[in-house]
């Protein structure tokens, strides 16, 4: 064998191997993208049947969500709380748990932040803000951690438990801000006392969006590292795949469930903290704004991959940012954007069934007839 | 924002780059109106809710009919950063220079956060919260003495009730709501001092299931005239009328929901107020930062009396209305106790409709069955 022949023999399989690896990775991008397009196509048909121009609709979505500097500011403002809210769904999902009650941890996290500010109002921001954030994370973590505990030790379905506990959380928020924690000056909108200026969080300079956006993106990256690059994440993925197998291997399934649900709740609690410290300036009923439920949509669209949550949250933020422009220019109801989101959601869930069905993404079958 | 100086150019290139750029589309994307006045309305719920939002939307419709004015609207906008962005979007994309963000919760912090960034835009808010020391000069607030409307509701209810028990479906025990409950009962007691009114708080501004449950519970306990203070009284009106009770409306005209059972209703008169404000802007004037008014100032109005209203009820309704129109009317006047036994007003003491002390009301008067907490 000549040297040239030997190098050909070595090179050929490695080039083919690279192609095969690319094909496997391409599947994870091509299928959601295809599903997104299918959802958009179905929605366009729906609009056209109602006598509206799909082209005008998507041009407005582009302009309202991404077309100008203000559109980006608008989009990112809406995406900011969704990043952390989606993590509250995605983290337990890797263990095979469907937690949909992040809303409860969000409102209680906000309440905890507002209540903590009542106590640490004397402290400078560098001390007071971390304390508020810790309180929010602790309360949110305990709330969703309790869901994990109920699941592991009492066999209570985590989906139902988290959803019902969200209603309890909202009732608790209303009771406390209208009762013991109410600022007597908040006459017609019961709230905790307003945060002093030094306990407020400002905007990221030049972006026009509060710091919750940066923390949310950072949390997504860290969550990805946790799941994909640490032994805890590995153990969680094993347990999520087959809990019996994980137990047989001696993995601490109970501790994993408690840890992941508590971490998920802490992320949701942080949403509440940022809403209070960066947006509302006090804890009140405005905290009940559905971010926890929007997070479910985003986590599922991102297939519970924390890194994918970032672009998906921006996409959904952009859609919602453009909703107003669509209402005003096309005289369509505000639910139009929700219909689009719903159709895309269904298309992507249907797309889940397509994995492994396309020959071009399965290099091991390429050689066969 | 300061980072992006060439925002306009960026946007056009970005838009064309998206590949959607047909010339016909571009035409549709220009600001909706170049000259004249563009007025933006933002609602927290649906604008056809037969209630709070519909009352404002009726005002918007009246402004829309004015020459030289373009009206843009958005409904179901949450009291979060969403409303800040909706307002700014109306300013940036549509050139709005007068905004009516109508929900009470839009004021602090949302309007207060945005107004200093847009000193040329006028922000008008329903709720009466503006104060010269604390708030920007381009923000105005206005409110109406709608408790007087509930007092008149009570007068008719007092005549029509057989059981001498009234029912009130309320959202939250805040001053504005307590004022309405107390006024409704006191109106009825001006007819018959033995009348009582039971109140049920649902805890939320819009919670249809609880509103229906509350209405049924009130009727089960003998109430035969029902009114409400929630964002959309539609469910209460339909449920109560379906059970055979009389109903008094609130926020907007709900006659269509129960044509036989509807007695009258306390309505906002936003068409008059909003066209007045838009006209001031068109004439180049400045709207006062702090405006309030009652029946006589056309801030509120009463629904037409329903077909069942008796002559005696009609007579006292008209007489009381004429009394209120004169100004200086006091629904809360001594001697009056709260339903927990505290003195609300000593003998000879009267709280006129304009009295600021009424704005921090934290009691239910004697005869109201219910608790503020």
Boltz contact constraints between the chains, C-beta under 6 A:
constraints:
  - contact:
      token1: [A, 56]
      token2: [B, 25]
      max_distance: 6.0
  - contact:
      token1: [A, 56]
      token2: [B, 28]
      max_distance: 6.0
  - contact:
      token1: [A, 58]
      token2: [B, 20]
      max_distance: 6.0
  - contact:
      token1: [A, 59]
      token2: [B, 20]
      max_distance: 6.0
  - contact:
      token1: [A, 59]
      token2: [B, 25]
      max_distance: 6.0
  - contact:
      token1: [A, 62]
      token2: [B, 18]
      max_distance: 6.0
  - contact:
      token1: [A, 63]
      token2: [B, 15]
      max_distance: 6.0
  - contact:
      token1: [A, 63]
      token2: [B, 29]
      max_distance: 6.0
  - contact:
      token1: [A, 67]
      token2: [B, 11]
      max_distance: 6.0
  - contact:
      token1: [A, 67]
      token2: [B, 14]
      max_distance: 6.0
  - contact:
      token1: [A, 67]
      token2: [B, 15]
      max_distance: 6.0
  - contact:
      token1: [A, 68]
      token2: [B, 7]
      max_distance: 6.0
  - contact:
      token1: [A, 68]
      token2: [B, 11]
      max_distance: 6.0
  - contact:
      token1: [A, 69]
      token2: [B, 4]
      max_distance: 6.0
  - contact:
      token1: [A, 69]
      token2: [B, 7]
      max_distance: 6.0
  - contact:
      token1: [A, 70]
      token2: [B, 92]
      max_distance: 6.0
  - contact:
      token1: [A, 74]
      token2: [B, 85]
      max_distance: 6.0
  - contact:
      token1: [A, 77]
      token2: [B, 81]
      max_distance: 6.0
  - contact:
      token1: [A, 77]
      token2: [B, 85]
      max_distance: 6.0
  - contact:
      token1: [A, 174]
      token2: [B, 203]
      max_distance: 6.0
  - contact:
      token1: [A, 187]
      token2: [B, 175]
      max_distance: 6.0
  - contact:
      token1: [A, 187]
      token2: [B, 360]
      max_distance: 6.0
  - contact:
      token1: [A, 188]
      token2: [B, 174]
      max_distance: 6.0
  - contact:
      token1: [A, 188]
      token2: [B, 175]
      max_distance: 6.0
  - contact:
      token1: [A, 188]
      token2: [B, 176]
      max_distance: 6.0
  - contact:
      token1: [A, 189]
      token2: [B, 105]
      max_distance: 6.0
  - contact:
      token1: [A, 206]
      token2: [B, 3]
      max_distance: 6.0
  - contact:
      token1: [A, 208]
      token2: [B, 1]
      max_distance: 6.0
  - contact:
      token1: [A, 279]
      token2: [B, 81]
      max_distance: 6.0
  - contact:
      token1: [A, 281]
      token2: [B, 109]
      max_distance: 6.0
  - contact:
      token1: [A, 286]
      token2: [B, 79]
      max_distance: 6.0
  - contact:
      token1: [A, 286]
      token2: [B, 105]
      max_distance: 6.0
  - contact:
      token1: [A, 289]
      token2: [B, 78]
      max_distance: 6.0
  - contact:
      token1: [A, 289]
      token2: [B, 80]
      max_distance: 6.0
  - contact:
      token1: [A, 324]
      token2: [B, 74]
      max_distance: 6.0
  - contact:
      token1: [A, 324]
      token2: [B, 86]
      max_distance: 6.0
  - contact:
      token1: [A, 324]
      token2: [B, 89]
      max_distance: 6.0
  - contact:
      token1: [A, 327]
      token2: [B, 74]
      max_distance: 6.0
  - contact:
      token1: [A, 328]
      token2: [B, 72]
      max_distance: 6.0
  - contact:
      token1: [A, 334]
      token2: [B, 75]
      max_distance: 6.0
  - contact:
      token1: [A, 334]
      token2: [B, 76]
      max_distance: 6.0
